[in-house]
Amino acid sequence: MARATHLEPALAVTTVAVLLAVAAGVPAGRTALVGMAVLAGQASIGWCNDWLDADRDRAVGRTDKPVVRGLVSPAMLRNATVAAVVVAVLASLALGLVPGLLLLVLVASGLAYDAGLKRTALSPLPYLTGFGALPAGVVAAAPGAPLAPWWLVAAGAALGGAAHVANVAPDVDDDLATGVRGLPHRVGPVPSAVAGALLLGAATLLLVLGPAGSPSAAGWVACVVAAPAVVVAAMAGDPRARRLAFPAVMLLTVLDVVLLLAGGAALT
């Protein structure tokens, strides 16, 4: 059941949310609620995906999926999805109406993606809305329910768009074989890789240039590091350059997450 949550990305998103809450000055008890809400939401999205895609995953022999290997059943995943959604709703709304609803945008976006948006040209939309709402919800959980600045929300959305490209890339052949044609499938691997790299670069610029005042020396260094990394990451759609592009994508992702946390800390 843990593997069926898509464990690594679920834990990664939850960890970033908790660290952002700490950086934004959210009290410990409320930070724990943020972690519970985000983890339950991510679990519900992963379980829903494997439940709805069980037949499709069997058809293409996805033995990395627990449901294909017979370790869990679609019924178990369906019931777990419902239970996780209930936990996510209760934990989110326990933080208050505004942060709760914002955090639930991430859950609703992920479930909408699972339910069918991933098969359409609007496939990036749930990632843009969900990851844009995540930092807004975390910041709103701080005392006084402050509004997250526009640049933090926009950077979250840009990271979400890049995550969509990265999430689709390994499964393109299986997706096409079973009729899944999201936007990255329609435009092809090279334009998708370029778009993903540009989104990561845009997140860097937003997080460095968005806050009031002049960027710090560390911010300028981040831009200098990011510029060549974006160029290399944009080549991820070319199989000959993929081995070089992957570390560049990872570098940009880590850099943007660090800047995101720094942006949250600057709000306190």
Steps between C-alpha positions, in 0.01 A plus 500: 500500500789736572650437156163567338501854638786576256708521814802707394311798352239482778770525766687767305193725471414446866855575613513824301162605644615433858833678450320796344265513797795509739670767291180710491465492878204263525475371862606140561151358553366662186810392307419141598147552365645635175713187469205272575274681254754500216611140556140374510422699188802363315413147610144541372629618161742208468247239610233646270741490207587133550135410565367666184795386287510138621374350171719731291808416707431128465464539124849646464661274761583765760648257753629793705138557602389305810149454358642334187708261713189407700635643826198729536158500335321783321233486773763554768635798310150644451421474870838643596444793262174588670651468848801714408278771350301512826821537702631767262174698524484483880869584552490784246186664639634466855753766393218740416281566199749693284810280544279191497335579169832596343661173604199310371546661158812283471300187587212586266744580219679167537177302506372687194823408321450134591134508398567605144681831452826313443351372175437850363692804382417654840721248681737767640212693660469289820875533560491876449200556726594243763862601547411867477249458782736295720732783614199730534331251732813440706567873546134561590538248784735745678360728775270761352438295183728716282463500124793350312665746260424454133856400414494209746174370354626546143826321581305210649290479184814504283652218704175308462506540122857373490403208725229404249755475220735293720215274614382423148840442338571142627154368408442652157503171307265323745270803504475518122434126481197541726356821359642755746594813307566793727664818378860367522398198291343726239789743459777240521806444721721785374248785546396348832859492625554860392178606674596316818844663508354846436248451781779409742695804386190719538454374857859602577446851364171541684651394831807723457343810344148480642562611861512873570843661498819409321587129469763372738844388386382140546205574272727627223721194541189281464416674172854454370487128588150456359565656157728227356305231685182606317679469165624150583167391653321607182683221315328228706276417205801388297603143599862581419509783756277348767787389724620861521154652520376296795756640750419851375130442566578372849728798568229747396237318705710501817601861442138608458387311810772669707397839361135419572581426864710816520206693356275358769749595772516856365129541571541469879 
